[in-house]
C-alpha cells in the first residue's frame, strides 16, 4: 500500500496538471533567460546572478544562516567584477563579492524591515547616532567638493566613480553594522553567529603560523583576528573559567604574539593593534592584571631592543614608512586650508597635481592612515564625527559590559571593546576602519568590514540579553528543561 503515496500513483487532477505545467514553464523560461544572459554577459555576472538566486532562496528559509555564512567567508577578496573605475591610479578596479553580496543582503534586509519581519526588540546604541551623522556628512562632503572645487586643480582629475565608491564603502560598512545588530532573533543564532565571526580570525592565525599552506588569507589578517584573540584572552584572565579553557586561551594569545609580534614585527600596525587590544582587555579584568601586562611588555621590549630597533626602526626608515609623518602634517594643512575637506576620494587628485609639491608633503595617493585621510578629505568635522563614533561606541560597550551577568555576552562585549581599541590605535598608520579607494580599498574592504560586523553583533548581544526573549529562545529553553 505504500506505493500509492508515490507521485506517479497520485491522481491527475486539473490542479495537479496546472501546477506541474506551471513548474515546467518556469524552468524552461528560466533556462532560456539564463542562456541568453550567459551569451551576452561575462562569466562573473552569470555566476553572480546564480549566487544571488541561491541566496534569495536560502533567505526564504532562514536569514540568520546567510549572515553566518557571510561572516565566515567575507574576508576572502574573490570574484572581482570587471573594472568599474580607474580614478587616475592607472589600475582598473572592480567590486568584490564581499561588497556585492553585502549589498544584496542589505536590500533584502530593507524589505524585511518594511514587512516588519525583523525582531521587534531593537535597541539603540552609542554607535547609532554618530554613524547617522557621519553618513549624512559624507554625502554633504562630496556635494561640497563639487560645488567648491579648488581652481588650482584641473577638473579633469575629478572622478565621480571614485567618489561613489568611497561613499558606497561607508554605507556598506554602516549597513553591515545595522543588519547584524537587528537581525539575530534568538540566543541560539547569537551563539552560532558569534562562533562564525571568530572563525576567520582563528583560521588566518593558524594558517599564518603554519607558513600559509592554504593560499587564502584576509587582507591585514591580524586585525581580523583581534576579536577571537581578545575573546581567548578574556577567558584566560577569567577566574570563573575552567582551567582547560584558560590554558587554551593562553595558547591562542601566545601564538598570536609570536606570529604577529615576533615573526611579523616589521608590520607595526599588526602588533600595535594586538598589544593595545590585549592591554585594554587586561585593564578591564583588573588593575593588577594590567600592571603585570605592562610590566611584561616593558621587560620584553628592553630585552629584545636590538631586535626591535633593527626590525622596526631601521626597516621602517628604509621602506619609507616615516613618510606617514609627512602625510600627517599634510593632512593638517588640508584640514586648515579646506575646513570641510577636499571630498571623499579626491586626495590623490589634489595631492598629486599641486599640493604635494607646494607644501613639501609626499606624493602618495592616499594619506595611509584613517585619521589623516579623514582630516584631508572630510576636514575637521569628518574626523570629529569618526572619533565621536569610536568613543561613544566604546563607552557604550563598557557600560553594558559592566551591567551584564557573566557569560557569553559579557565576554563578547569585552572582546569587542578590545578589538575596537586595537583597531582604533592601528588606524593611526593605516586604513583599517574605513578603507580608502587609492590604498586598495576595494580589496581591503574584506577585512575592514569585520569591525562593523563585530560592533553590530555586540548590539545584538545586549539586545537579546536585556530585551524580551524570542519565540525561538522560549522553545529552546523548553526543550532543555
C-alpha positions in Angstrom: 0.0 0.0 0.0 3.0 2.3 0.5 3.4 2.6 -3.3 0.2 4.6 -3.6 1.9 7.6 -1.9 4.4 7.9 -4.7 3.9 10.8 -7.0 3.2 8.8 -10.1 0.3 7.0 -8.4 -1.4 10.2 -7.4 -4.5 11.1 -9.5 -4.0 13.6 -12.3 -6.4 16.2 -11.1 -6.7 19.6 -13.0 -5.0 21.3 -10.1 -2.0 18.9 -10.3 -1.8 19.3 -14.1 -1.8 23.1 -13.8 0.9 23.0 -11.0 3.2 20.7 -13.0 2.7 22.7 -16.2 3.5 25.9 -14.4 6.7 24.5 -12.8 7.9 23.2 -16.2 7.2 26.5 -17.8 9.2 28.4 -15.1 12.1 26.0 -15.5 12.1 26.4 -19.3 11.7 30.2 -19.3 14.4 30.5 -16.6 16.8 28.3 -18.5 16.3 30.3 -21.7 16.7 33.6 -19.8 19.9 32.3 -18.2 21.2 31.1 -21.5 20.6 34.4 -23.2 22.2 36.2 -20.3 25.2 34.0 -20.3 25.7 34.6 -24.0 25.6 38.4 -23.6 27.4 38.8 -20.2 30.8 37.8 -18.7 31.2 34.7 -16.6 31.4 36.7 -13.5 28.0 38.2 -13.9 26.5 34.8 -14.7 28.0 33.3 -11.5 26.8 36.4 -9.6 23.2 36.0 -10.7 23.2 32.3 -9.8 24.7 33.2 -6.4 22.0 35.8 -5.8 19.3 33.4 -6.7 20.7 30.8 -4.3 21.0 33.4 -1.5 17.4 34.6 -2.0 16.2 31.1 -2.0 18.1 30.4 1.2 16.7 33.6 2.8 13.2 32.2 2.5 14.4 29.5 4.9 16.5 31.4 7.4 18.1 34.9 7.2 20.5 34.2 10.1 22.1 31.4 8.3 23.1 33.7 5.4 24.5 36.2 7.9 26.7 33.4 9.4 27.9 32.3 6.0 28.7 35.9 5.1 30.7 36.4 8.3 32.5 33.2 7.6 33.7 34.0 4.1 33.6 37.8 3.8 37.4 38.0 4.5 38.2 36.4 1.1 38.6 39.1 -1.6 37.4 37.0 -4.5 35.2 37.3 -7.5 36.2 40.8 -8.7 33.9 42.4 -11.2 35.3 43.9 -14.4 36.8 47.3 -13.9 34.3 49.9 -12.8 36.8 52.7 -12.1 40.3 53.8 -12.8 40.3 57.1 -11.0 43.7 58.3 -12.1 45.6 55.5 -10.4 46.3 53.8 -13.8 44.9 50.5 -12.4 41.5 49.2 -13.1 39.4 48.3 -10.0 36.3 46.3 -9.5 33.9 45.3 -6.8 34.4 42.0 -4.9 31.8 39.5 -3.8 32.2 40.8 -0.2 30.7 44.1 -1.4 28.2 42.8 -3.9 26.7 40.1 -1.7 26.6 42.5 1.2 24.6 44.9 -1.0 22.2 42.1 -1.8 21.8 41.2 1.8 21.1 44.8 2.8 18.4 45.1 0.1 16.7 42.0 1.4 17.1 43.3 5.0 15.4 46.5 4.0 12.5 44.6 2.5 12.2 42.5 5.8 12.2 45.8 7.7 9.4 47.2 5.6 7.4 44.0 6.1 8.1 44.1 9.8 9.6 40.6 9.9 12.7 41.6 11.9 12.8 41.1 15.7 10.8 43.8 17.4 13.1 44.4 20.4 15.6 46.6 18.5 17.7 49.0 20.6 19.9 52.0 20.0 23.5 52.0 21.0 26.3 54.5 21.3 27.1 53.8 17.6 23.8 54.6 16.0 23.5 58.4 16.1 27.2 59.1 15.4 27.0 56.7 12.4 23.9 58.5 11.0 25.6 61.9 11.4 28.8 60.5 9.8 26.9 59.2 6.8 25.0 62.5 6.4 28.2 64.5 6.5 29.8 62.1 4.0 27.1 63.0 1.4 27.4 66.7 2.2 31.2 66.4 1.9 31.0 65.1 -1.7 28.4 67.6 -2.8 30.5 70.4 -1.3 33.6 69.2 -3.2 31.8 69.5 -6.5 30.5 73.0 -5.8 33.7 74.3 -4.3 36.4 72.5 -6.3 39.8 74.2 -5.9 40.5 76.1 -9.2 44.2 75.2 -8.9 43.3 71.6 -9.6 42.1 70.7 -13.1 38.5 69.3 -13.0 39.7 66.6 -15.4 41.1 64.9 -12.3 37.6 64.8 -10.7 36.4 61.2 -10.8 32.7 60.7 -9.9 33.1 56.9 -9.8 35.8 57.2 -7.2 33.6 59.5 -5.1 30.7 57.0 -5.5 32.9 54.0 -4.4 34.2 55.8 -1.3 30.7 56.8 -0.3 29.4 53.3 -1.1 32.0 51.6 1.1 30.9 53.8 4.0 27.2 52.9 3.5 28.0 49.3 3.2 30.1 49.3 6.4 27.3 51.0 8.3 24.8 48.7 6.7 26.7 45.6 7.9 26.5 47.1 11.4 22.8 47.7 11.3 22.0 44.4 9.7 24.0 42.4 12.3 22.5 44.5 15.2 18.9 44.0 14.2 18.6 40.6 12.6 19.7 37.9 15.0 16.5 36.8 16.7 17.4 34.2 19.3 20.2 33.3 21.6 20.8 30.1 19.7 21.5 32.0 16.5 23.5 34.5 18.6 25.9 31.8 19.8 26.3 30.4 16.3 26.9 33.8 14.7 29.5 34.7 17.4 31.3 31.5 16.7 31.3 32.1 12.9 32.5 35.6 13.4 35.6 34.3 15.3 36.4 31.5 12.8 38.0 33.7 10.1 40.5 35.2 12.6 41.4 31.9 14.1 41.8 30.3 10.7 44.1 33.1 9.4 46.2 33.0 12.6 46.7 29.2 12.3 47.3 29.3 8.6 50.0 32.0 9.0 51.5 30.1 12.0 51.9 27.0 9.7 53.5 29.0 7.0 50.4 29.6 4.8 49.8 26.1 3.4 46.3 27.4 2.3 46.8 30.2 -0.2 43.7 32.1 1.1 44.1 34.8 3.7 42.4 38.1 4.7 43.9 41.5 4.0 45.6 42.6 7.2 44.5 39.3 8.8 46.0 40.1 12.3 43.4 42.8 12.6 40.6 40.4 11.6 41.9 38.1 14.3 41.7 40.7 17.1 38.2 39.6 18.2 38.9 35.9 18.7 42.3 36.7 20.3 40.7 39.2 22.7 38.0 36.6 23.5 40.6 34.0 24.3 42.5 36.5 26.4 39.3 37.4 28.3 38.7 33.7 29.0 42.3 33.2 30.1 42.0 36.0 32.6 38.6 34.9 34.0 38.9 33.2 37.3 35.5 31.6 36.8 36.5 29.8 33.6 37.6 26.1 33.7 41.3 25.5 33.6 41.3 23.7 30.2 39.6 26.8 28.6 42.0 29.2 30.3 45.0 27.2 29.1 43.6 27.1 25.6 43.1 30.9 25.7 46.7 31.4 26.8 47.9 29.2 24.0 46.0 31.2 21.3 47.3 34.5 22.7 50.8 33.2 22.9 50.6 32.0 19.3 49.3 35.4 18.2 52.1 37.3 19.9 54.7 35.0 18.3 53.3 35.3 14.8 52.3 39.0 14.8 54.9 40.5 17.1 58.0 38.3 16.6 57.7 36.9 13.0 55.7 39.9 11.7 57.3 42.7 13.7 58.1 44.7 10.6 54.4 45.4 10.2 53.9 47.9 13.0 50.1 48.1 12.6 49.6 44.5 13.4 51.5 44.3 16.7 50.4 47.8 17.7 46.8 46.8 17.4 47.4 43.5 19.1 49.2 44.8 22.1 46.7 47.7 22.7 43.8 45.3 22.3 45.2 42.8 24.8 46.2 45.7 27.2 42.6 47.1 27.2 41.2 43.7 28.0 43.7 43.2 30.8 42.9 46.6 32.2 39.2 45.8 32.4 39.9 42.4 34.0 41.8 44.1 36.9 44.5 46.7 37.6 46.9 44.0 38.9 46.5 42.1 35.6 47.1 45.3 33.7 50.2 46.2 35.6 51.5 42.7 35.1 50.8 43.0 31.4 52.5 46.4 31.1 55.5 45.1 33.0 55.8 42.1 30.8 55.6 44.4 27.7 58.3 46.7 29.1 60.6 43.9 30.1 60.2 42.2 26.7 60.9 45.4 24.9 64.0 46.1 26.9 65.4 42.6 26.4 64.7 42.4 22.7 65.5 46.1 22.0 68.3 45.3 19.4 65.9 43.1 17.5 63.1 45.7 17.8 65.5 48.5 16.7 66.6 46.6 13.6 63.3 45.2 12.5 61.1 48.2 13.3 63.1 51.5 13.4 65.7 50.7 10.7 63.5 48.8 8.3 60.6 51.3 8.6 63.0 54.1 7.7 64.4 52.1 4.7 60.9 51.2 3.4 59.7 54.8 3.6 57.2 54.3 6.4 58.4 57.5 8.0 56.6 59.3 5.1 53.5 58.9 7.2 54.6 61.7 9.5 54.9 64.0 6.4 51.4 62.9 5.3 50.0 63.6 8.8 51.4 67.2 8.6 50.0 67.5 5.1 46.6 66.3 6.4 46.5 69.1 9.0 47.4 71.5 6.2 44.5 70.2 4.1 42.1 70.5 7.1 43.1 74.1 7.9 43.1 75.2 4.2 39.8 73.4 3.3 37.7 73.3 6.5 35.2 70.8 5.1 37.8 68.7 3.3 38.6 68.2 -0.4 36.0 65.5 -0.8 35.9 61.7 -0.4 38.2 60.1 -3.0 39.8 63.4 -4.1 43.1 63.1 -2.0 45.1 61.8 -5.0 43.8 64.5 -7.4 44.8 67.3 -5.0 48.0 65.8 -3.7 49.5 64.6 -6.9 48.9 67.6 -9.1 49.6 70.6 -6.9 49.7 70.5 -3.1 52.2 67.6 -2.8 54.9 69.8 -4.2 53.7 73.2 -2.8 53.6 72.0 0.8 56.5 69.6 0.6 54.5 66.6 1.5 54.8 63.2 -0.1 53.2 62.3 -3.4 51.4 59.2 -2.2 47.9 58.6 -3.5 46.4 58.4 0.0 47.3 59.6 3.5 47.9 56.0 4.6 46.1 56.5 7.9 42.4 56.6 8.8 42.6 59.8 10.8 44.9 61.6 8.4 42.7 60.6 5.4 39.6 61.9 7.2 41.4 65.2 8.0 42.4 65.6 4.4 39.2 64.6 2.6 36.5 65.3 5.2 38.1 68.1 7.2 38.0 68.6 11.0 34.2 67.9 11.1 34.6 64.5 9.5 37.4 63.5 11.8 35.4 64.6 14.9 32.4 62.6 13.8 34.6 59.5 13.3 36.2 59.9 16.7 32.8 60.5 18.4 31.5 57.2 16.8 34.5 55.3 18.2 34.5 56.9 21.7 30.7 56.8 22.0 30.5 53.2 20.8 33.4 52.2 23.1 31.8 53.9 26.1 28.5 52.0 25.3 30.3 48.7 25.2 32.0 49.4 28.5 28.8 50.4 30.2 26.8 47.4 29.0 29.7 45.1 29.8 29.5 46.2 33.4 25.8 45.5 33.5 25.7 42.1 32.0 25.8 38.9 34.0 28.9 36.6 33.5 28.6 34.5 30.4 28.9 34.6 26.6 27.6 38.1 26.0 29.6 39.7 28.8 32.8 38.1 27.5 32.0 39.0 23.9 31.5 42.7 24.8 34.8 42.7 26.5 36.5 41.2 23.4 34.6 43.6 21.1 35.9 46.6 23.2 39.4 45.2 23.0 39.0 44.9 19.2 37.7 48.5 18.9 40.7 49.8 20.9 43.2 47.8 18.9 41.8 48.7 15.5 41.5 52.4 16.5 45.2 52.5 17.5 46.3 50.7 14.4 44.2 53.2 12.3 46.8 55.9 13.2 49.0 54.4 10.5 46.6 52.5 8.2 43.2 52.5 6.6 41.8 49.9 9.0 38.4 51.2 9.8 37.3 52.8 6.6 39.1 51.6 3.5 40.5 54.1 1.0 40.0 53.6 -2.7 43.5 54.6 -3.7 45.1 52.4 -1.0 43.5 49.1 -2.0 40.1 50.0 -0.6 38.1 47.7 -2.8 40.3 44.7 -1.8 40.8 45.5 1.8 37.1 46.1 2.5 37.0 42.3 3.0 39.0 42.9 6.2 37.6 46.3 7.4 34.0 45.1 7.2 34.6 42.8 10.2 34.9 45.7 12.6 31.3 46.8 11.7 30.1 43.2 11.9 31.7 42.8 15.3 30.2 46.0 16.7 26.8 45.2 15.3 26.8 41.8 16.9 27.7 43.4 20.2 24.5 45.4 19.9 22.6 42.1 19.3 24.2 40.6 22.4 22.9 43.4 24.5 19.5 43.4 22.8 19.0 39.7 23.5 20.4 39.9 27.0 18.1 42.7 28.1 15.2 42.5 25.8 12.2 40.2 25.6 13.0 36.6 24.8 12.1 35.5 21.2 9.9 32.5 20.4 12.9 30.5 19.3 14.6 31.1 22.7 11.4 30.1 24.5 11.2 26.8 22.5 14.9 26.2 23.1 14.5 26.7 26.9 11.5 24.4 27.0 13.5 21.6 25.2 16.5 22.0 27.6 14.1 21.9 30.6 
